[in-house]
Every structure is written in structure tokens, then in C-alpha cells.
Amino acid sequence: NNLTFLLGAFFLIRVIWGGWLWLTARGNEQQVTKAQHMIFHAIVGMAIVIGARLIAELALLIIGQATLGDPGS
């Protein structure tokens, strides 16, 4: 949970930083492109983190049910 929190905070910082670069670009296409890439990469990275977390939670749930039995059935 702590690692997910830290990665979420890093994601938020990257998006804000990219937004600031875009806001202060003043028509400089190179800086706008850099800001867009920074925001895009932050979103893709966070999607990977969330996906990995979901896969790990699912695997632990399946392993737990296989070893302890499903109390609902």
C-alpha cells in the first residue's frame, strides 16, 4: 500500500509538472511536445502500476481460495 501511495504521488507530480511545462510553453512546439509526452508517460506508468496491483491481488485471492477453500461454497 505504501509503494502504491508513493507511485501515485509521483504520478501526480509528473502530471502537474507536465501541465506546468505546457502552460508556460508560450507557443514553443518543442516544449509542448515534451509536456505532452511527460503527461502521457505518467498516465501509462500509472496504468501499469494499477494493472500490476490488480493482477497481484487477484493471484493472492485465487491462491488463498485454493489453499484454504472457499467458505462461500
Contact map, one row per residue, 1 for C-alpha under 8 A:
1111100000000000000000000000000000000000000000000000000000000000000000000
1111110000000000000000000000000000000000000000000000000000000000000000000
1111111000000000000000000000000000000000000000000000000000000000000000000
1111111100000000000000000000000000000000000000001000000000000000000000000
1111111110000000000000000000000000000000000000000000000000000000000000000
0111111111000000000000000000000000000000000000000000000000000000000000000
0011111111100000000000000000000000000000000001001000000000000000000000000
0001111111110000000000000000000000000000000001000000000000000000000000000
0000111111111000000000000000000000000000000000000000000000000000000000000
0000011111111100000000000000000000000000000000000000000000000000000000000
0000001111111110000000000000000000000000011011000000000000000000000000000
0000000111111111000000000000000000000000000000000000000000000000000000000
0000000011111111100000000000000000000000000000000000000000000000000000000
0000000001111111110000000000000000000110010000000000000000000000000000000
0000000000111111111000000000000000000110010000000000000000000000000000000
0000000000011111111100000000000000000000000000000000000000000000000000000
0000000000001111111110000000000000000000000000000000000000000000000000000
0000000000000111111111000000000001110110000000000000000000000000000000000
0000000000000011111111100000000000100010000000000000000000000000000000000
0000000000000001111111110000000000000000000000000000000000000000000000000
0000000000000000111111111000001100100000000000000000000000000000000000000
0000000000000000011111111000001100110000000000000000000000000000000000000
0000000000000000001111111100000000000000000000000000000000000000000000000
0000000000000000000111111100000000000000000000000000000000000000000000000
0000000000000000000011111111101100000000000000000000000000000000000000000
0000000000000000000000111111000000000000000000000000000000000000000000000
0000000000000000000000001111100100000000000000000000000000000000000000000
0000000000000000000000001111111100000000000000000000000000000000000000000
0000000000000000000000001011111110000000000000000000000000000000000000000
0000000000000000000000000001111111000000000000000000000000000000000000000
0000000000000000000011001001111111100000000000000000000000000000000000000
0000000000000000000011001011111111110000000000000000000000000000000000000
0000000000000000000000000000111111111000000000000000000000000000000000000
0000000000000000010000000000011111111100000000000000000000000000000000000
0000000000000000011011000000001111111110000000000000000000000000000000000
0000000000000000010001000000000111111111000000000000000000000000000000000
0000000000000000000000000000000011111111100000000000000000000000000000000
0000000000000110010000000000000001111111110000000000000000000000000000000
0000000000000110011000000000000000111111111000000000000000000000000000000
0000000000000000000000000000000000011111111100000000000000000000000000000
0000000000000000000000000000000000001111111110000000000000000000000000000
0000000000100110000000000000000000000111111111000000000000000000000000000
0000000000100000000000000000000000000011111111100000000000000000000000000
0000000000000000000000000000000000000001111111110000000000000000000000000
0000000000100000000000000000000000000000111111111000000000000000000000000
0000001100100000000000000000000000000000011111111100000000000000000000000
0000000000000000000000000000000000000000001111111110000000000000000000000
0000000000000000000000000000000000000000000111111111000000000000000000000
0001001000000000000000000000000000000000000011111111100000000000000000000
0000000000000000000000000000000000000000000001111111110000000000000000000
0000000000000000000000000000000000000000000000111111111000000000000000000
0000000000000000000000000000000000000000000000011111111100000000000000000
0000000000000000000000000000000000000000000000001111111110000000000000000
0000000000000000000000000000000000000000000000000111111111000000000000000
0000000000000000000000000000000000000000000000000011111111100000000000000
0000000000000000000000000000000000000000000000000001111111110000000000000
0000000000000000000000000000000000000000000000000000111111111000000000000
0000000000000000000000000000000000000000000000000000011111111100000000000
0000000000000000000000000000000000000000000000000000001111111110000000000
0000000000000000000000000000000000000000000000000000000111111111000000000
0000000000000000000000000000000000000000000000000000000011111111100000000
0000000000000000000000000000000000000000000000000000000001111111110000000
0000000000000000000000000000000000000000000000000000000000111111111000000
0000000000000000000000000000000000000000000000000000000000011111111110000
0000000000000000000000000000000000000000000000000000000000001111111111000
0000000000000000000000000000000000000000000000000000000000000111111111000
0000000000000000000000000000000000000000000000000000000000000011111110000
0000000000000000000000000000000000000000000000000000000000000001111111000
0000000000000000000000000000000000000000000000000000000000000001111111100
0000000000000000000000000000000000000000000000000000000000000000110111111
0000000000000000000000000000000000000000000000000000000000000000000011111
0000000000000000000000000000000000000000000000000000000000000000000001111
0000000000000000000000000000000000000000000000000000000000000000000001111
